[in-house]
């Protein structure tokens, strides 16, 4: 049996060999704190690849793919190159499978050329996936040395749905070992840094996704969240993110660190530089009726009226509950100032704000963490 150090060394070697040599750059010194603009400065991306990856409105990317103005091969290549640059700057990737992803992109392009139709609502779009999603034939280690060398024999349900929608999964992203942690570090792949300040964390547990999407190495990423694992990286990296309700997005077939813990379930959710990415992900996945593929997925179709807040004046007059503290722990002054700013902005916009008094939150917390 190999030692865990041998397994890690072999995995890191194979990961490094999966990167095309022509995509290697000379990274800036570690003293360079902010690297958010480096992908456009190193000379690896062509002007068109910069144009593609700087198009943060996902609906525009999809429109250009659907009309063949941009091919999936060139879009996937552009994002792949930028993702590899991001990897060299902040260490955000786990699985890198360039040939496989480009073959899928070519397949998508050929289908459009042959039929004149798109495969689905995510036709040709590169999508990055947190290192929990099983992709057939690939490893999903989730930061465990003991999982190195374990290959998936089939796609998880969500990955299958993304393929059905025409998407091009192209990288998987780093996580903290065992998940459930607001930063991203494990012994297999190391630490993921924040591209705006490499002395700080990218957040967790979807920190690889947060850093990658912030560097525009992916137009749309899929993370997971139980207590902030999409929301924290989104906040730390300046992104839009969503923790959907339980069962809205299928989870079956993915790996997790707490299988059988059903009291507070983890959920999958999107991260993107633009709100359009969040909407198109949710709308596309739900359009496939995921409850027919995962029995725990909620049987509820996409509702345009609900999205438009039709029952709430189109979103012009809403009521927000604001929780100042949990009855025991008081936030630091900067957090309180931020909450006050949010309240003032909501009131100025014509909304109603109600102070939310916590009810037995401490009892709930003690119940959750009790042995």
TABEL-V601402 format. One record per residue. N is the residue number from 1. SS is DSSP state (H for helix, E for strand, C for the rest). PSI is psi in radians with two decimals (999 if undefined). OMEGA is omega in radians with two decimals (none if undefined). Layout:
((N;SS;PSI;OMEGA) (N;SS;PSI;OMEGA))
//
This chain:
((1;C;2.43;3.09) (2;C;2.61;3.04) (3;C;2.85;-3.14) (4;H;-0.53;3.10) (5;H;-0.65;3.09) (6;H;-0.72;3.12) (7;H;-0.77;-3.13) (8;H;-0.76;3.14) (9;H;-0.72;3.12) (10;H;-0.70;3.14) (11;H;-0.77;3.14) (12;H;-0.63;3.10) (13;H;-0.81;-3.14) (14;H;-0.61;3.10) (15;H;-0.79;3.13) (16;H;-0.67;3.14) (17;H;-0.31;-3.14) (18;C;-0.15;3.14) (19;C;2.15;3.08) (20;C;2.30;-3.05) (21;H;-0.55;-3.12) (22;H;-0.13;3.12) (23;H;0.04;3.09) (24;C;2.48;-3.13) (25;C;3.01;2.96) (26;C;1.79;-3.06) (27;C;2.68;3.06) (28;C;2.78;3.13) (29;C;2.75;-3.11) (30;C;-0.34;3.11) (31;C;-0.26;3.06) (32;C;1.89;-3.01) (33;C;-0.90;-3.09) (34;C;2.04;-3.11) (35;C;0.32;-3.02) (36;C;-0.48;-3.12) (37;C;-0.08;-3.05) (38;H;-0.69;-3.12) (39;H;-0.52;-3.13) (40;H;-0.08;-3.05) (41;C;-0.26;-3.01) (42;C;-0.16;3.06) (43;C;0.09;-3.13) (44;C;-0.61;-3.09) (45;C;2.40;3.04) (46;C;2.86;3.09) (47;H;-0.67;3.13) (48;H;-0.66;3.11) (49;H;-0.59;3.05) (50;H;-0.73;3.10) (51;H;-0.79;-3.12) (52;H;-0.90;-3.04) (53;H;-0.33;3.07) (54;C;-0.05;3.09) (55;C;1.65;-3.02) (56;C;-0.32;3.09) (57;C;1.86;-3.05) (58;H;-0.55;3.13) (59;H;-0.57;3.09) (60;H;-0.73;3.09) (61;H;-0.80;-3.12) (62;H;-0.65;3.13) (63;H;-0.71;3.13) (64;H;-0.58;3.06) (65;H;-0.71;-3.09) (66;H;-0.48;3.14) (67;C;0.06;-3.14) (68;C;0.29;3.01) (69;C;-0.67;2.97) (70;C;2.40;3.05) (71;C;2.73;3.10) (72;H;-0.58;3.12) (73;H;-0.80;-3.10) (74;H;-0.57;3.09) (75;H;-0.79;3.13) (76;H;-0.71;3.10) (77;H;-0.76;-3.13) (78;H;-0.84;-3.13) (79;H;-0.58;3.13) (80;H;-0.78;3.14) (81;H;-0.72;3.14) (82;H;-0.60;3.07) (83;H;-0.69;3.12) (84;H;-0.63;3.03) (85;H;-0.79;3.13) (86;H;-0.70;3.12) (87;H;-0.70;-3.12) (88;H;-0.26;-3.14) (89;H;-0.69;-2.99) (90;H;0.01;3.08) (91;C;1.15;-3.01) (92;C;-0.16;-3.01) (93;E;2.72;2.98) (94;E;-1.20;-3.13) (95;E;2.28;3.14) (96;E;2.05;-3.04) (97;C;1.24;-2.98) (98;H;-0.92;-3.06) (99;H;-0.73;-3.13) (100;H;-0.77;-3.12) (101;H;-0.72;-3.14) (102;H;-0.55;3.05) (103;H;-0.72;3.07) (104;H;-0.74;3.12) (105;H;-0.72;3.11) (106;H;-0.66;3.09) (107;H;-0.72;3.11) (108;H;-0.76;3.12) (109;H;-0.73;-3.13) (110;H;-0.67;3.13) (111;H;-0.77;3.12) (112;H;-0.72;-3.14) (113;H;-0.66;-3.08) (114;H;-0.66;-3.03) (115;H;-0.36;-3.04) (116;C;0.17;-3.10) (117;C;2.73;3.04) (118;C;2.71;3.10) (119;C;-0.67;-3.10) (120;C;-3.00;-3.02) (121;C;-0.25;3.10) (122;C;0.48;-3.02) (123;C;2.04;3.01) (124;C;0.03;-3.03) (125;C;2.16;3.03) (126;E;2.37;3.14) (127;E;2.30;3.09) (128;E;2.63;-3.03) (129;E;2.29;3.04) (130;E;2.61;-3.04) (131;C;0.95;2.99) (132;C;-0.35;-3.03) (133;C;2.14;3.11) (134;C;2.24;3.02) (135;C;2.18;-3.03) (136;C;2.25;3.10) (137;C;-0.06;-3.13) (138;C;2.78;3.06) (139;E;2.56;2.96) (140;C;1.65;-3.00) (141;C;-0.45;-3.10) (142;C;0.52;3.08) (143;C;0.00;3.13) (144;C;2.17;3.06) (145;H;-0.58;-3.10) (146;H;-0.25;3.11) (147;H;-0.06;3.07) (148;C;2.30;3.14) (149;C;-0.02;3.08) (150;C;1.98;-3.04) (151;E;2.46;-3.13) (152;C;2.37;3.10) (153;C;-0.09;3.06) (154;C;2.86;3.09) (155;C;2.57;2.95) (156;C;2.87;-3.06) (157;H;-0.78;-3.10) (158;H;-0.70;3.10) (159;H;-0.76;3.08) (160;H;-0.70;3.12) (161;H;-0.69;3.11) (162;H;-0.72;3.04) (163;H;-0.75;3.12) (164;H;-0.59;3.14) (165;C;-0.05;3.10) (166;C;0.08;-3.08) (167;C;2.93;3.13) (168;E;1.52;3.01) (169;E;2.32;-3.01) (170;E;-0.32;3.03) (171;E;2.77;2.92) (172;E;2.68;-2.90) (173;E;2.77;-2.94) (174;C;2.67;-3.11) (175;C;2.84;2.93) (176;C;2.54;3.10) (177;C;2.28;-3.10) (178;C;-0.05;-3.06) (179;C;-2.66;3.03) (180;C;0.72;-3.14) (181;C;2.42;-3.03) (182;C;0.36;2.94) (183;C;3.10;-3.01) (184;C;1.83;3.11) (185;E;2.37;2.99) (186;E;2.89;-3.06) (187;C;-0.31;-3.13) (188;C;-0.92;-3.02) (189;C;-0.22;3.12) (190;E;-2.76;-3.00) (191;E;2.40;3.02) (192;C;2.32;-3.05) (193;E;2.86;3.10) (194;E;2.16;-3.07) (195;C;-0.35;3.09) (196;C;-0.41;3.11) (197;E;1.74;-3.03) (198;E;-0.01;3.01) (199;E;-0.08;-3.09) (200;E;2.94;-3.12) (201;E;2.69;3.02) (202;C;-0.02;-3.08) (203;C;-3.13;-3.14) (204;C;2.95;0.10) (205;C;-0.07;3.09) (206;C;0.74;-3.04) (207;H;-0.56;3.07) (208;H;-0.74;3.08) (209;H;-0.79;-3.11) (210;H;-0.80;-3.12) (211;H;-0.73;-3.12) (212;H;-0.86;-3.11) (213;H;-0.66;3.11) (214;H;-0.64;3.11) (215;C;0.11;3.13) (216;C;0.60;3.03) (217;C;0.00;3.07) (218;C;2.40;3.11) (219;C;-0.37;-3.05) (220;C;2.17;3.13) (221;E;2.73;3.11) (222;E;2.00;3.07) (223;E;-2.95;3.03) (224;E;2.76;-3.02) (225;E;2.31;2.98) (226;C;-0.70;3.12) (227;C;0.38;3.12) (228;C;0.14;-2.97) (229;C;-0.24;2.89) (230;C;-0.71;-3.02) (231;H;-0.66;3.14) (232;H;-0.91;3.09) (233;H;-0.58;3.09) (234;H;-0.79;3.13) (235;H;-0.76;-3.08) (236;H;-0.45;-3.05) (237;H;0.16;3.04) (238;C;0.71;-3.05) (239;C;2.93;2.91) (240;E;2.34;3.10) (241;E;2.76;-3.12) (242;C;2.30;2.91) (243;C;1.75;-3.14) (244;C;2.92;3.02) (245;C;2.73;-3.14) (246;C;2.32;3.06) (247;C;-0.05;-3.13) (248;C;-0.63;3.11) (249;C;2.28;-3.05) (250;C;2.45;-3.09) (251;C;-0.22;-3.00) (252;C;2.36;3.08) (253;C;-0.24;3.09) (254;C;2.84;3.12) (255;C;2.75;3.14) (256;C;2.94;-3.13) (257;C;-0.13;-3.07) (258;C;0.85;3.12) (259;C;2.31;-3.09) (260;C;-0.24;3.05) (261;C;1.75;-3.03) (262;C;0.06;-3.12) (263;C;-0.76;3.10) (264;C;1.56;-2.99) (265;C;2.55;2.97) (266;C;2.64;3.12) (267;E;2.72;3.02) (268;E;2.51;3.12) (269;E;2.78;-3.04) (270;E;2.71;2.96) (271;E;2.41;-3.11) (272;E;2.77;3.06) (273;C;-0.15;-3.09) (274;C;2.56;-3.13) (275;H;-0.45;3.14) (276;H;-0.58;3.13) (277;H;-0.69;3.11) (278;H;-0.82;-3.10) (279;H;-0.82;-3.05) (280;H;-0.59;3.09) (281;H;-0.91;-3.10) (282;H;-0.81;-3.10) (283;H;-0.71;-3.09) (284;H;-0.83;-3.12) (285;H;-0.78;-3.11) (286;H;-0.53;-3.12) (287;H;-0.32;-3.12) (288;C;0.06;-3.09) (289;C;1.14;-3.05) (290;H;-0.35;3.11) (291;H;-0.29;3.06) (292;H;-0.21;-3.11) (293;C;-0.42;3.13) (294;C;1.97;-3.05) (295;C;-0.27;3.12) (296;C;-0.10;3.10) (297;C;2.46;-3.08) (298;C;2.33;3.12) (299;C;1.52;-3.11) (300;C;2.07;-3.12) (301;C;2.83;3.04) (302;C;2.41;-3.08) (303;C;1.84;-3.13) (304;H;-0.64;3.13) (305;H;-0.71;3.12) (306;H;-0.71;3.12) (307;H;-0.65;-3.14) (308;C;0.02;-3.13) (309;C;0.74;-3.07) (310;H;-0.59;3.14) (311;H;-0.01;-3.10) (312;H;0.71;3.08) (313;H;0.51;-3.12) (314;H;0.38;3.12) (315;H;0.16;-3.09) (316;C;-0.39;-3.13) (317;C;1.55;-3.08) (318;C;2.90;3.07) (319;E;2.18;-3.11) (320;E;2.40;2.99) (321;E;2.31;-3.08) (322;E;2.03;-3.14) (323;C;1.97;-3.09) (324;C;-0.60;3.07) (325;E;3.06;-3.06) (326;C;0.21;3.13) (327;C;-0.14;3.13) (328;C;-0.81;-3.11) (329;C;2.22;-3.13) (330;E;2.30;-3.14) (331;C;2.78;3.06) (332;C;2.73;-3.11) (333;H;-0.70;3.11) (334;H;-0.58;3.12) (335;H;-0.72;3.12) (336;H;-0.72;3.10) (337;H;-0.70;3.13) (338;H;-0.74;3.11) (339;H;-0.70;3.11) (340;H;-0.68;3.11) (341;H;-0.73;3.11) (342;H;-0.79;3.14) (343;H;-0.79;3.14) (344;H;-0.73;-3.13) (345;H;-0.71;3.13) (346;H;-0.76;3.12) (347;H;-0.71;3.13) (348;H;-0.48;3.13) (349;C;0.03;3.09) (350;C;0.17;3.14) (351;C;2.93;3.09) (352;E;2.43;3.11) (353;E;2.21;-3.14) (354;E;2.25;3.05) (355;E;2.19;-3.06) (356;C;1.99;3.12) (357;C;2.12;-3.12) (358;C;2.43;-3.14) (359;C;1.91;3.08) (360;C;0.58;3.12) (361;H;-0.67;-3.12) (362;H;-0.73;3.09) (363;H;-0.70;3.13) (364;H;-0.78;-3.13) (365;H;-0.75;-3.14) (366;H;-0.60;3.12) (367;H;-0.71;-3.10) (368;H;-0.71;-3.02) (369;H;0.05;-3.12) (370;C;2.65;-3.13) (371;C;999;none))
//
